[in-house]
Amino acid sequence: MSNKFLQISQVSDLLEISETTARRLVKKGVLPAIRVGRQIRVDGRRLQEWLDGGGGGITKRPSGSAGA
């Protein structure tokens, strides 16, 4: 991945998660990100390093559970 900054929508597409989930991960400090004004940007290189390290902090619900 290049050293360009990605928008939350791009990150959510790459990780196959919702934009809301991506924002929550940023807020919790799980996903490495910076703010540019009111916008959130993720450095592509840091995202790749985070993924290479296992992407710690993301857990998926078992399929079929709709939040009971």
C-alpha positions in Angstrom: 0.0 0.0 0.0 1.3 3.4 -0.9 2.0 6.2 1.5 -1.2 8.1 0.8 -3.9 9.1 3.2 -7.2 7.2 3.0 -10.6 8.4 3.9 -12.8 6.4 6.3 -15.0 5.2 3.3 -11.9 3.8 1.6 -10.7 2.1 4.8 -14.1 0.6 5.4 -14.2 -0.8 1.9 -10.7 -2.3 2.3 -11.5 -3.9 5.6 -15.1 -4.8 4.6 -16.6 -3.1 7.6 -19.1 -0.3 7.9 -18.0 3.3 8.1 -19.5 3.5 11.5 -17.4 0.6 12.7 -14.3 2.2 11.2 -15.0 5.4 13.0 -15.5 3.5 16.3 -12.2 1.8 15.9 -10.5 5.1 15.3 -12.2 6.6 18.4 -11.1 3.6 20.5 -7.6 4.0 19.3 -7.6 0.6 17.6 -7.2 1.9 14.1 -4.2 4.2 13.5 -5.6 7.5 12.2 -5.1 11.3 12.3 -7.5 14.1 12.1 -7.3 16.8 9.4 -9.7 19.4 10.7 -13.0 17.5 11.2 -12.0 14.7 8.8 -10.4 11.4 9.7 -7.5 10.2 7.6 -5.6 6.9 7.8 -2.0 6.7 6.5 -2.0 3.8 4.0 1.5 2.6 5.1 0.5 2.6 8.8 -2.7 0.8 8.0 -0.7 -1.9 6.2 1.7 -2.2 9.1 -1.2 -2.5 11.5 -2.8 -5.3 9.3 0.6 -7.1 9.0 0.8 -7.1 12.8 -2.5 -8.9 12.9 -4.9 -5.9 13.0 -5.5 -6.3 16.7 -8.7 -5.0 18.2 -11.2 -6.1 15.5 -13.6 -8.9 16.5 -16.4 -10.0 14.3 -19.7 -11.2 15.6 -20.6 -14.8 14.8 -22.7 -15.0 11.7 -26.4 -15.1 12.4 -26.3 -12.9 15.5 -28.2 -9.7 14.8 -27.6 -8.1 18.1 -30.2 -10.2 19.9 
